[in-house]
Amino acid sequence: MPISKGVLAFARFSLYGIAIVMIPFYLIRHFVYPSNPPATIAQPAPTSPMNPHFAARLDAAKKLFEDGQYADALAAYLEVDKAFPQLNDAEYQALKEARLQIAHAYESSGDSASASKTYVAIVSCALRGAKHLSEANDWDKALPRAMDAEQYSHHIEENQRLVIDRAMDAVVTAQRGACNNSDALLEQQHLVDYLESSGDRDDLLAKAYANLGAIYVDTQQWDNGEQALIRAGEICSLEENRRHSAEADYDKNFVDYQLVSLYLHSGKTDLGLAKAEEYYAKYHDSDTTSSYRYRSADFASLGVALARQAHQPDAINTWQGRMR
């Protein structure tokens, strides 16, 4: 199984899957950018007109803002957002700009908490749109919304770390979908650097390293991919991380399989066979009691492929027996 396809299963780590708890304004965890946020990329010209019902409700909410009723306007915009969950470009842009007016008004008055809530709504809407467009393989439209999420997330005052992870993951997803691996690699490395700088060794950092490894593998940068996957596995194995994440062992199982697969596809058969042996024994004992994605038979299958690549008939027979 090629690692480039296997990484799609890394939904456990969430390929940006919006793990945002929704409270009144979609309570999102977020981070403050370690450097200047990226400039907003040019938005494409709207190709579809706004739904008349959307436009009417948006105008009503704008009237509340013009009357100085910011909280009511923000709540009205949220209701518009809920009523029209899939926005075209014109609708998305209009709703974003309307919310930005409220955010700027709150910032001007020194009410940073209310401004933060407004940015939460902006980022939530951007991420939801990016996810929908990515699922439709509409990468050119998904990328601007993901970049909006990344840009505006640094204005949110709580849980910065998770939201930047989600936003940058959304950017990487769109870039990879558009086969722009060079930009995706830079963005993913930026995410890894940011998460490392926070000092937390958790599932977010493990996921970031695993996805970095996947991009390196897609571009056949085997040594860099190996280092990234090894680092992901080390973080999954940390006792502190295992105490806080119920999925740490599951994630480690995933990374172990991807690492052996990397050795197979990069021609490092001796190292691959050694790791296949190690992980076969490790997961064989838990085959009947765990819900790991990859069981000992899966590692045995890799062992067969590695043994064939190494032209070792005895090893082929051994691994085939283990598969059974």
N, C-alpha and C positions, 0 to 999 in steps of 0.2 A: 504493500500500500504506500504510494508516494506520500512523503510528508507534506507536500504542498496541498494535497487533498485532505490529509489527516487534520490539518490545522482548522478545517471548517468545523470539526467536532469540538473545537475549543470553546464552544458556547458555554461550557461550564465556567470558563474564565470570562465569558461574555464578550464576544467580538463587539463590543459596545452595547449589546442588548440592554436597553435603558432600565437599569436597576434603580429607578428613582421612586421613592415613596411619595405617593400623592396625598398631600394634605391640602388645605385650601388653595395654595398656589403651587401645587406639585413640589413639595419639599424636596429639594435636590441637595446632595452633598456637593461641595465645590472646592476649588483651590484658587489661590492667587498666583498668577503667572510669575515664574522666577525671573523673567526678563520682560521686555515690552511685548504686549500681545500682538499677533500678526495683524497686518492691515486687512480690512475687509476687501475681499476680491470683488470685482465688478459683477453686479447682478445682471443676468440676462434680461433682455426686454420681455415684458409679459406677453405671452402668446394667447392667453385666454382671458376674457373679461371676467369681472367679479360677478358672482352670483347676486342677483338683485336683493334677495333676502339677507345675504351676508352684508351687502353694502348698507342696507337700511338699518340693520342692528349696529353696525360699526358707526354709522353717523349718529345714532342715538347715544352711543357710549361717548363719542367725541363731544357731544353737547354737554354731557356731565362734566367732562374735563374742562371745557371752556367756561363752565359755571363755577370752577374751582372745587368741584366735588371729586377729588382725586381718588379717594378710596372707592366711591361708588363707580367711578369710571373704570377703575382697575377690575372691580368685580364684574362689571358689564362686559369688559373685554374677555374675561375668563369664560363667561357664559357663551360669548360668540365662539371662542376657541372650542368649547365643548360641543356646541351645536354643529360646527363645521370642522371635524377633526382632520380632514384631508384637504389642505388648502392648495390652490394653484399658485403660481408665482406672484400674480398681482395681489391676491388675497393675503398671502403670507407677508409680502412686502408692506402692504397697507397696515396690517395688524402689528407688525414689528415696529414700524415708524410711530404708530399711535402709542404704543407702550413706551417707546423710547422718550416720547414727550413727557409722559408721566414720570419716568425715571429721572430725567433731567430736572424736572420741576422739584421733585423730592430732594435731589442732590443740591440744588440751589438753595433750598430752605434749610439744609443741614440735617434732614431726616434720612440718615443713611439706612436705617432698618427698613423703612418703607421702600426706599430705592432698591434695596437688596431683594425684597419680595417681588418687585417688578421685574428685575433681571432674572429671577428664578422662572417667572412665567415666560419670558422671552427665550431663555435657554431651553426650557422644556418643550416649547413649541418647535424650536429649531431642531432639536434632537428627534422629536417624533416625526417631523417631516423628512429628515435625513434617513431615518430608519425605513419609512414607507417607500421612499424613492430608491433606496439601495435595494430593497427587496424586489422592486420592479426593474432592477438593473438600469435605472436612469441616473447614471453616475454623475453626469454633467450638472444635473439639477440638485443631486444629493450633496455634492461637495460644498457649494456656497452656504447651504444651511448648516452643515457640520462646522464650517469655519465660523459662521455666526455664533454657534454655540461655544466654540473655543474662545472667540474674542470676548463675548459678554460674560462668560462665567467668572472672570476675575473680579467682577463687581459684586458678586454674592458674598455674604459675610459668614456663612456657615458651611462646614464640611466641604471645603474647597477641593480637597484631594480627590475625592471620588468623582466629582462632576468633571474635573479636567481630564481624568482618565476616560470617562465616557465620551467627552467631546472629542478628544484627540483620537480615540479609537474610531469614532465616526468618520473623522477626516481620513485616517489610514484606510478604513474600509472602502471609502469612495475612491481613494487614489489607487488602491490595489484593484478595485473593480474596473477602473479605467486603464489598467495595466501600466500605471505610472509608478513602477517599483522604486525608482530613484527618489522621488518625493516621499513616498510612503516610508522608505528606509530612514530618511532624515527625520520625518515626523515621529516615527516609532522610537528612534534613538533619543529624540528630544523628550519624549514621554518617560523613557527609562531614566534619563538623567534627572528629570524633575522628581520622579518617585524616589530615586536614590537619595536625592538631596534632603528629602523629608526625614530620613533616618528610619522609616518604617520598613520592616522586612515582612511583608504580608502577601496575601493572595494577589493583590493588585500588581505588585512588583513582579511576582512570579509569572503572572499572565503576560505582563509587558515584555519580559525577557523571552518567554516562549513564542510570542508573536514576532518579536525581533528575529529570533532564530528561524521562524518560518519564512520570513522575507529573505533572509540570507540564503536559505536553502532554495527558494524560488529563483534566486539569481546565481545559484551554484557557488556561493561563497562558503564552502564547506567548513573551513576552520572557524570562521566567525560564527556560523550557525551552531557548530558544536559548542563553542564557548558560551553562547547565549543559552542554549538548552541545558548545559551543565549548571549554569548559574540559576536557571529556573528551578531545576531539581534540588539544588542546595537550599533554596529559600523554602520550597515546599516541605523540606525535611526538618527545618528549624523547629525546635520544640515550642518556642513561643508562638510561631505561626500555627502549628498543629493544635495548640490550645484554643486559639481564637477562630480557626476556620475548620468547620466540619468537613470541608471538601479537600483539605490539604493532601490526604493520602490518595484520594481519587485523582487529583491534579498531578501528583507525583507519578502515578501509574501512567497517565497520559504522556507526560514528558519522557518517561523511561522508554515507552514504545517509539516515540518520535526520534529519540536519540539513536536507538538501534536501527531504525529505518534510515536515518541519515548515514550511518556507517555503511549500510548496504548500498545506498545510491552513490556514495562518494568513493566506493571501492576499498574502504578500510575494513577488510574482511576479518582480519585477526582480532582487531579490537571489537568489531561487531559480534563475532562469535563468543568472545569472552563476556561481553555484556548480556548477550542473549542467554548464556548459561546462568549468569548471576540472576537475571530477572525471571527466568523460567523457574528456578528454585524458589525465589522470593514469592512469586505469586501462585505457585503450585499448591502451597500449603493453605492458601486462602480461597481456592477455587469454589468451594462449596459454601463459604460463609460470607463472601463479600459481594459488592455490586460494582466492582471495578469495570471500567470500559474494556480493558484488555486483560485476558486471562492467560494462563500459562500456555495454552494451545496457540494463542496468537503469537507469543514469543517463539514458540517452536516453529511456526510457519516462517517467521523471519530467519530462524536458525537454518531451516532447509534451504532457503534462498541464498543465505550467506555461504553455506557449505558447498552448494553447487557453484557459486561464484569462485570459491577457492579450490574447486576440483578435488574435494575430499570425500570419496565414496563412503568410507566408514562413518564419517560425521553425518552424511546425508541419511544413511540408514538409521542412525541414532535419533536424529531429529524427527524423521518421519514416524518412528515408533512413539515418540513423545506426543506428536500430534494426535495419534490415535488414543 
